[in-house]
Amino acid sequence: MMEQAPGTRQRVDVLRPDETPLRVWLHRLRQSVVAGFRELRRSRTSTIGAAMITFLLLVCLFTPALVTHDPIKTNYRERLAPVSAEHYFGTDKFGRDIYSRVLVGGQRTITISVLAVAFGMVLGLPFGVISGFYGKAVDAVAMRFVDGLLAFPGLLLYLLIVTLAREWKLEGFWNDLILVFALGFAFAPQVARLARSTALVEARKEYVEAARVMGERNIMIAFTQILPNCMSPIIVTGTVRLGFVILIIAALSFLGLGTSPPTPDWGADLSAARDHMESHPMIAVFPGLAICFSVLAFNLFGDGLRDLLDPRLADR
């Protein structure tokens, strides 16, 4: 399936009659993932970040089994209760269990963040690859469109879309879907720019010319040859972006523009704790620690990946 073009170290995918471009792409992706895990162990930073992210994902996965109380049920008899065996993190001003709210809120926040970053990659990656591969007029028109999107401040875009969702009275699942769209759409131009710059370099390499000589169509070369080679910087950027998205979600909720109460949310819980931080500081500590832990995990992992995948840092 994999043949090497003369005079180059790049491998060119040659499709056999019983193969499809999807199978070739999945094969190369699997090889890249295996090689990535081997390299991952070389970086202490990325290893620590990976361990923290694994812990986060496991907690999110087993949240239904870990919660001890209904996170939205109020109990005014136990309001502002301290840390105890009954309430591991205490209770808030409505008597709701903070431990359960942190778990459920984290599950929702991490899910929205991952979906938003994935959505941004799905939008921006093909756009940037096609722009960089074809170049000339296609690249000029595509990049002017991307420049226009980048000129619009991301925070204003979030506020605009979320405010419109509030006007349309979208709540629950639809509110989360709007957040995914807003955060992913704002990330897509950055992905497109990064993919375009990588595709411009890859399009001039010999393995692309070899694929053309073998009769492959341009669109197939772009998506089966060049796109996999653009994934490394995109993955690093997306990993770091996850931490930023978590902060944005928490900030929007803190300002009252995120999830509508009483849905558990780290930012909303921090906002609700402001009136009691002096007398009961622990009600703000645990949501704040959850935000810090999550952002630190993705930043450490992203920085470690950057150190491993950036050839300029390979010898440091």
DRENDO-1510 file (C-alpha; in Angstrom, 1 decimal, always signed):
<recs>
REC; n; res; u; v; w
REC; 1; MET; +0.0; +0.0; +0.0 .
REC; 2; MET; +2.9; +2.4; +0.8 .
REC; 3; GLU; +5.5; +3.1; -1.9 .
REC; 4; GLN; +8.4; +5.5; -1.7 .
REC; 5; ALA; +9.0; +8.0; -4.4 .
REC; 6; PRO; +12.6; +8.1; -5.8 .
REC; 7; GLY; +14.8; +10.7; -4.3 .
REC; 8; THR; +12.6; +11.5; -1.3 .
REC; 9; ARG; +12.0; +10.1; +2.1 .
REC; 10; GLN; +8.3; +10.9; +2.0 .
REC; 11; ARG; +5.9; +8.0; +1.6 .
REC; 12; VAL; +3.2; +8.2; -1.0 .
REC; 13; ASP; -0.1; +6.3; -0.6 .
REC; 14; VAL; -0.9; +4.3; -3.7 .
REC; 15; LEU; -4.4; +2.9; -3.6 .
REC; 16; ARG; -4.9; -0.7; -4.5 .
REC; 17; PRO; -8.2; -1.7; -6.2 .
REC; 18; ASP; -9.5; -3.1; -2.9 .
REC; 19; GLU; -8.7; +0.1; -0.9 .
REC; 20; THR; -10.4; +3.4; -0.3 .
REC; 21; PRO; -8.9; +6.8; +0.6 .
REC; 22; LEU; -10.6; +6.5; +4.0 .
REC; 23; ARG; -8.7; +3.3; +4.8 .
REC; 24; VAL; -5.4; +4.8; +3.7 .
REC; 25; TRP; -6.0; +7.8; +5.8 .
REC; 26; LEU; -7.0; +5.7; +8.9 .
REC; 27; HIS; -3.9; +3.6; +8.4 .
REC; 28; ARG; -1.7; +6.6; +8.4 .
REC; 29; LEU; -3.5; +8.1; +11.4 .
REC; 30; ARG; -3.1; +4.9; +13.4 .
REC; 31; GLN; +0.7; +4.9; +12.6 .
REC; 32; SER; +0.9; +8.5; +13.7 .
REC; 33; VAL; -0.9; +7.9; +17.0 .
REC; 34; VAL; +1.4; +4.9; +17.8 .
REC; 35; ALA; +4.5; +6.9; +17.0 .
REC; 36; GLY; +3.1; +9.8; +19.0 .
REC; 37; PHE; +2.6; +7.7; +22.2 .
REC; 38; ARG; +6.2; +6.5; +21.9 .
REC; 39; GLU; +7.5; +10.1; +21.7 .
REC; 40; LEU; +5.1; +11.2; +24.4 .
REC; 41; ARG; +7.1; +9.3; +27.1 .
REC; 42; ARG; +10.2; +11.4; +26.3 .
REC; 43; SER; +8.6; +14.6; +27.7 .
REC; 44; ARG; +7.9; +14.9; +31.4 .
REC; 45; THR; +5.7; +17.9; +30.8 .
REC; 46; SER; +3.4; +16.1; +28.4 .
REC; 47; THR; +3.4; +13.0; +30.5 .
REC; 48; ILE; +2.1; +14.9; +33.5 .
REC; 49; GLY; -0.4; +16.7; +31.4 .
REC; 50; ALA; -1.6; +13.4; +29.9 .
REC; 51; ALA; -2.0; +11.9; +33.4 .
REC; 52; MET; -4.1; +14.9; +34.5 .
REC; 53; ILE; -6.2; +14.8; +31.3 .
REC; 54; THR; -6.7; +11.0; +31.8 .
REC; 55; PHE; -7.9; +11.7; +35.3 .
REC; 56; LEU; -10.3; +14.4; +34.1 .
REC; 57; LEU; -11.8; +12.1; +31.4 .
REC; 58; LEU; -12.2; +9.2; +33.8 .
REC; 59; VAL; -14.0; +11.5; +36.2 .
REC; 60; CYS; -16.3; +12.8; +33.5 .
REC; 61; LEU; -17.0; +9.3; +32.3 .
REC; 62; PHE; -17.9; +7.9; +35.7 .
REC; 63; THR; -19.6; +11.1; +37.0 .
REC; 64; PRO; -23.1; +9.4; +37.3 .
REC; 65; ALA; -21.5; +6.8; +39.7 .
REC; 66; LEU; -19.5; +9.3; +41.6 .
REC; 67; VAL; -22.1; +11.9; +42.5 .
REC; 68; THR; -23.6; +11.6; +46.0 .
REC; 69; HIS; -26.5; +14.1; +45.8 .
REC; 70; ASP; -28.8; +15.6; +43.3 .
REC; 71; PRO; -26.8; +18.6; +42.1 .
REC; 72; ILE; -29.8; +20.9; +41.6 .
REC; 73; LYS; -31.8; +19.9; +44.6 .
REC; 74; THR; -32.0; +22.7; +47.3 .
REC; 75; ASN; -32.0; +22.0; +51.0 .
REC; 76; TYR; -32.2; +25.3; +53.0 .
REC; 77; ARG; -31.7; +23.4; +56.3 .
REC; 78; GLU; -28.1; +22.6; +55.2 .
REC; 79; ARG; -27.2; +25.8; +53.4 .
REC; 80; LEU; -23.5; +26.8; +53.7 .
REC; 81; ALA; -22.7; +23.6; +55.5 .
REC; 82; PRO; -19.0; +22.9; +56.0 .
REC; 83; VAL; -17.0; +20.1; +54.6 .
REC; 84; SER; -18.1; +16.8; +56.1 .
REC; 85; ALA; -18.6; +13.1; +55.4 .
REC; 86; GLU; -22.1; +13.9; +54.2 .
REC; 87; HIS; -21.0; +16.7; +51.9 .
REC; 88; TYR; -17.4; +16.3; +50.8 .
REC; 89; PHE; -17.0; +19.9; +49.6 .
REC; 90; GLY; -19.8; +21.4; +51.7 .
REC; 91; THR; -22.9; +23.1; +50.4 .
REC; 92; ASP; -23.7; +26.4; +48.7 .
REC; 93; LYS; -26.1; +29.1; +49.8 .
REC; 94; PHE; -29.1; +27.1; +48.5 .
REC; 95; GLY; -28.0; +23.9; +50.3 .
REC; 96; ARG; -26.9; +22.1; +47.1 .
REC; 97; ASP; -24.0; +19.7; +47.3 .
REC; 98; ILE; -20.9; +21.4; +45.9 .
REC; 99; TYR; -19.1; +18.1; +45.3 .
REC; 100; SER; -21.9; +16.8; +43.0 .
REC; 101; ARG; -22.2; +20.2; +41.3 .
REC; 102; VAL; -18.4; +20.3; +40.5 .
REC; 103; LEU; -18.5; +16.8; +39.0 .
REC; 104; VAL; -21.6; +17.3; +36.9 .
REC; 105; GLY; -20.5; +20.8; +35.9 .
REC; 106; GLY; -17.1; +19.5; +34.9 .
REC; 107; GLN; -18.6; +16.8; +32.8 .
REC; 108; ARG; -20.7; +19.4; +30.9 .
REC; 109; THR; -17.8; +21.9; +30.5 .
REC; 110; ILE; -15.3; +19.3; +29.3 .
REC; 111; THR; -17.8; +17.9; +26.8 .
REC; 112; ILE; -18.7; +21.3; +25.4 .
REC; 113; SER; -15.0; +22.3; +25.1 .
REC; 114; VAL; -14.0; +19.1; +23.3 .
REC; 115; LEU; -16.9; +19.4; +20.9 .
REC; 116; ALA; -16.2; +23.1; +20.2 .
REC; 117; VAL; -12.6; +22.5; +19.4 .
REC; 118; ALA; -13.4; +19.5; +17.2 .
REC; 119; PHE; -16.0; +21.6; +15.4 .
REC; 120; GLY; -13.5; +24.3; +14.8 .
REC; 121; MET; -11.0; +21.8; +13.4 .
REC; 122; VAL; -13.7; +20.2; +11.1 .
REC; 123; LEU; -14.5; +23.7; +9.7 .
REC; 124; GLY; -11.0; +25.1; +9.5 .
REC; 125; LEU; -8.7; +22.2; +8.6 .
REC; 126; PRO; -10.2; +21.3; +5.1 .
REC; 127; PHE; -10.6; +25.0; +4.3 .
REC; 128; GLY; -6.9; +25.8; +5.1 .
REC; 129; VAL; -5.6; +22.7; +3.3 .
REC; 130; ILE; -7.5; +23.5; +0.1 .
REC; 131; SER; -6.4; +27.1; +0.2 .
REC; 132; GLY; -2.7; +26.3; +0.7 .
REC; 133; PHE; -2.7; +23.4; -1.8 .
REC; 134; TYR; -4.3; +25.2; -4.7 .
REC; 135; GLY; -2.8; +28.7; -4.0 .
REC; 136; LYS; -3.1; +31.7; -6.3 .
REC; 137; ALA; -6.6; +33.0; -6.7 .
REC; 138; VAL; -8.2; +30.3; -4.4 .
REC; 139; ASP; -5.7; +31.1; -1.7 .
REC; 140; ALA; -6.1; +34.9; -2.0 .
REC; 141; VAL; -9.9; +34.8; -1.8 .
REC; 142; ALA; -10.0; +32.2; +1.0 .
REC; 143; MET; -7.5; +34.1; +3.2 .
REC; 144; ARG; -9.2; +37.4; +2.8 .
REC; 145; PHE; -12.4; +35.7; +4.1 .
REC; 146; VAL; -10.4; +34.3; +7.0 .
REC; 147; ASP; -8.7; +37.7; +7.7 .
REC; 148; GLY; -12.2; +39.2; +7.9 .
REC; 149; LEU; -13.2; +36.7; +10.5 .
REC; 150; LEU; -10.0; +37.1; +12.5 .
REC; 151; ALA; -10.6; +40.9; +12.6 .
REC; 152; PHE; -13.8; +40.4; +14.5 .
REC; 153; PRO; -13.0; +40.0; +18.3 .
REC; 154; GLY; -13.7; +36.6; +19.5 .
REC; 155; LEU; -15.2; +37.7; +22.8 .
REC; 156; LEU; -17.7; +39.9; +21.0 .
REC; 157; LEU; -18.6; +37.0; +18.8 .
REC; 158; TYR; -19.3; +34.8; +21.8 .
REC; 159; LEU; -21.4; +37.5; +23.4 .
REC; 160; LEU; -23.3; +38.2; +20.2 .
REC; 161; ILE; -24.2; +34.6; +19.6 .
REC; 162; VAL; -25.0; +33.8; +23.2 .
REC; 163; THR; -27.1; +37.0; +23.5 .
REC; 164; LEU; -29.1; +36.0; +20.4 .
REC; 165; ALA; -29.7; +32.6; +22.0 .
REC; 166; ARG; -31.0; +34.2; +25.1 .
REC; 167; GLU; -33.4; +36.3; +23.0 .
REC; 168; TRP; -34.7; +33.2; +21.3 .
REC; 169; LYS; -35.1; +31.6; +24.7 .
REC; 170; LEU; -32.9; +28.6; +23.9 .
REC; 171; GLU; -32.1; +26.6; +27.1 .
REC; 172; GLY; -30.7; +23.3; +28.1 .
REC; 173; PHE; -29.4; +21.3; +25.1 .
REC; 174; TRP; -29.9; +24.1; +22.7 .
REC; 175; ASN; -28.0; +26.5; +24.8 .
REC; 176; ASP; -25.0; +24.1; +25.0 .
REC; 177; LEU; -25.3; +23.6; +21.2 .
REC; 178; ILE; -25.1; +27.4; +20.7 .
REC; 179; LEU; -21.9; +27.5; +22.9 .
REC; 180; VAL; -20.3; +24.7; +20.8 .
REC; 181; PHE; -21.1; +26.6; +17.6 .
REC; 182; ALA; -19.9; +30.0; +18.9 .
REC; 183; LEU; -16.6; +28.6; +20.3 .
REC; 184; GLY; -15.9; +26.3; +17.4 .
REC; 185; PHE; -16.7; +29.0; +14.8 .
REC; 186; ALA; -14.3; +31.4; +16.5 .
REC; 187; PHE; -11.5; +28.8; +16.5 .
REC; 188; ALA; -12.0; +27.8; +12.8 .
REC; 189; PRO; -10.1; +30.8; +11.3 .
REC; 190; GLN; -7.0; +30.0; +13.4 .
REC; 191; VAL; -7.1; +26.4; +12.3 .
REC; 192; ALA; -7.5; +27.5; +8.7 .
REC; 193; ARG; -4.5; +29.8; +8.8 .
REC; 194; LEU; -2.3; +27.2; +10.5 .
REC; 195; ALA; -3.4; +24.4; +8.0 .
REC; 196; ARG; -2.8; +26.7; +5.1 .
REC; 197; SER; +0.7; +27.6; +6.1 .
REC; 198; THR; +1.6; +23.9; +6.5 .
REC; 199; ALA; -0.1; +23.0; +3.2 .
REC; 200; LEU; +1.9; +25.7; +1.4 .
REC; 201; VAL; +5.1; +23.9; +2.4 .
REC; 202; GLU; +3.9; +20.4; +1.8 .
REC; 203; ALA; +2.5; +21.2; -1.6 .
REC; 204; ARG; +6.0; +21.9; -2.9 .
REC; 205; LYS; +7.5; +18.6; -1.8 .
REC; 206; GLU; +8.5; +15.8; -4.1 .
REC; 207; TYR; +6.0; +13.3; -2.8 .
REC; 208; VAL; +3.1; +15.5; -4.1 .
REC; 209; GLU; +4.7; +15.6; -7.5 .
REC; 210; ALA; +5.1; +11.8; -7.4 .
REC; 211; ALA; +1.4; +11.4; -6.6 .
REC; 212; ARG; +0.5; +13.6; -9.5 .
REC; 213; VAL; +2.7; +11.6; -11.8 .
REC; 214; MET; +0.9; +8.4; -10.6 .
REC; 215; GLY; -2.4; +10.0; -11.8 .
REC; 216; GLU; -4.0; +10.9; -8.5 .
REC; 217; ARG; -6.5; +13.8; -8.6 .
REC; 218; ASN; -5.6; +17.0; -6.8 .
REC; 219; ILE; -8.4; +16.8; -4.3 .
REC; 220; MET; -7.3; +13.3; -3.3 .
REC; 221; ILE; -3.7; +14.4; -2.9 .
REC; 222; ALA; -4.9; +17.3; -0.7 .
REC; 223; PHE; -6.9; +15.1; +1.6 .
REC; 224; THR; -4.9; +11.8; +1.6 .
REC; 225; GLN; -1.4; +13.1; +1.3 .
REC; 226; ILE; -1.2; +16.7; +2.6 .
REC; 227; LEU; -3.9; +16.8; +5.3 .
REC; 228; PRO; -2.3; +14.0; +7.5 .
REC; 229; ASN; +1.0; +16.0; +7.4 .
REC; 230; CYS; -0.9; +19.1; +8.7 .
REC; 231; MET; -2.2; +17.3; +11.8 .
REC; 232; SER; +0.7; +17.8; +14.2 .
REC; 233; PRO; +0.5; +21.6; +14.6 .
REC; 234; ILE; -3.3; +21.4; +14.6 .
REC; 235; ILE; -3.4; +18.9; +17.4 .
REC; 236; VAL; -1.0; +21.0; +19.5 .
REC; 237; THR; -3.0; +24.1; +18.9 .
REC; 238; GLY; -6.3; +22.3; +19.6 .
REC; 239; THR; -5.0; +20.9; +22.9 .
REC; 240; VAL; -3.9; +24.3; +24.2 .
REC; 241; ARG; -7.2; +25.8; +22.9 .
REC; 242; LEU; -9.2; +23.4; +25.1 .
REC; 243; GLY; -7.9; +25.1; +28.2 .
REC; 244; PHE; -8.8; +28.5; +26.7 .
REC; 245; VAL; -12.3; +27.3; +25.8 .
REC; 246; ILE; -12.8; +26.1; +29.4 .
REC; 247; LEU; -11.9; +29.6; +30.6 .
REC; 248; ILE; -14.3; +31.2; +28.1 .
REC; 249; ILE; -17.2; +29.0; +29.2 .
REC; 250; ALA; -16.5; +29.8; +32.8 .
REC; 251; ALA; -16.2; +33.5; +32.1 .
REC; 252; LEU; -19.5; +33.6; +30.2 .
REC; 253; SER; -21.3; +31.7; +33.0 .
REC; 254; PHE; -19.7; +34.0; +35.6 .
REC; 255; LEU; -21.1; +37.0; +33.7 .
REC; 256; GLY; -24.5; +35.4; +33.6 .
REC; 257; LEU; -24.4; +34.7; +29.8 .
REC; 258; GLY; -23.7; +30.9; +30.0 .
REC; 259; THR; -25.8; +28.2; +31.5 .
REC; 260; SER; -29.1; +29.2; +33.1 .
REC; 261; PRO; -29.4; +28.2; +36.7 .
REC; 262; PRO; -29.8; +25.8; +38.4 .
REC; 263; THR; -27.7; +23.8; +35.9 .
REC; 264; PRO; -24.3; +23.0; +37.5 .
REC; 265; ASP; -21.5; +25.1; +36.0 .
REC; 266; TRP; -18.1; +26.1; +37.4 .
REC; 267; GLY; -18.3; +29.8; +36.3 .
REC; 268; ALA; -21.9; +30.2; +37.6 .
REC; 269; ASP; -21.0; +28.6; +40.9 .
REC; 270; LEU; -18.1; +31.0; +41.3 .
REC; 271; SER; -20.4; +33.9; +40.6 .
REC; 272; ALA; -23.0; +32.7; +43.1 .
REC; 273; ALA; -20.3; +32.3; +45.8 .
REC; 274; ARG; -19.1; +36.0; +45.6 .
REC; 275; ASP; -21.5; +37.1; +48.4 .
REC; 276; HIS; -20.2; +34.5; +50.9 .
REC; 277; MET; -16.5; +34.3; +50.0 .
REC; 278; GLU; -15.4; +36.1; +53.2 .
REC; 279; SER; -17.5; +34.0; +55.6 .
REC; 280; HIS; -17.5; +30.7; +53.7 .
REC; 281; PRO; -14.5; +30.8; +51.2 .
REC; 282; MET; -14.7; +27.0; +50.5 .
REC; 283; ILE; -17.8; +27.4; +48.3 .
REC; 284; ALA; -15.6; +29.2; +45.8 .
REC; 285; VAL; -12.4; +27.2; +46.2 .
REC; 286; PHE; -13.5; +24.0; +44.7 .
REC; 287; PRO; -15.0; +25.3; +41.5 .
REC; 288; GLY; -12.0; +27.5; +41.1 .
REC; 289; LEU; -9.6; +24.6; +41.7 .
REC; 290; ALA; -11.5; +22.6; +39.1 .
REC; 291; ILE; -11.1; +25.3; +36.5 .
REC; 292; CYS; -7.4; +25.7; +37.3 .
REC; 293; PHE; -6.7; +22.0; +37.2 .
REC; 294; SER; -8.4; +21.5; +33.8 .
REC; 295; VAL; -6.7; +24.5; +32.2 .
REC; 296; LEU; -3.3; +23.5; +33.6 .
REC; 297; ALA; -3.8; +19.9; +32.3 .
REC; 298; PHE; -4.4; +20.9; +28.7 .
REC; 299; ASN; -1.7; +23.6; +28.7 .
REC; 300; LEU; +0.9; +21.2; +30.1 .
REC; 301; PHE; +0.0; +18.5; +27.6 .
REC; 302; GLY; -0.1; +21.0; +24.7 .
REC; 303; ASP; +3.3; +22.5; +25.6 .
REC; 304; GLY; +4.8; +19.0; +25.9 .
REC; 305; LEU; +3.4; +18.1; +22.4 .
REC; 306; ARG; +4.8; +21.3; +21.0 .
REC; 307; ASP; +8.3; +20.5; +22.3 .
REC; 308; LEU; +8.1; +17.0; +20.8 .
REC; 309; LEU; +6.7; +18.0; +17.4 .
REC; 310; ASP; +8.5; +21.2; +16.7 .
REC; 311; PRO; +11.8; +20.4; +15.0 .
REC; 312; ARG; +13.3; +23.7; +16.2 .
REC; 313; LEU; +12.9; +22.5; +19.8 .
REC; 314; ALA; +14.0; +18.9; +19.2 .
REC; 315; ASP; +17.6; +19.5; +20.5 .
REC; 316; ARG; +16.7; +21.6; +23.5 .
</recs>
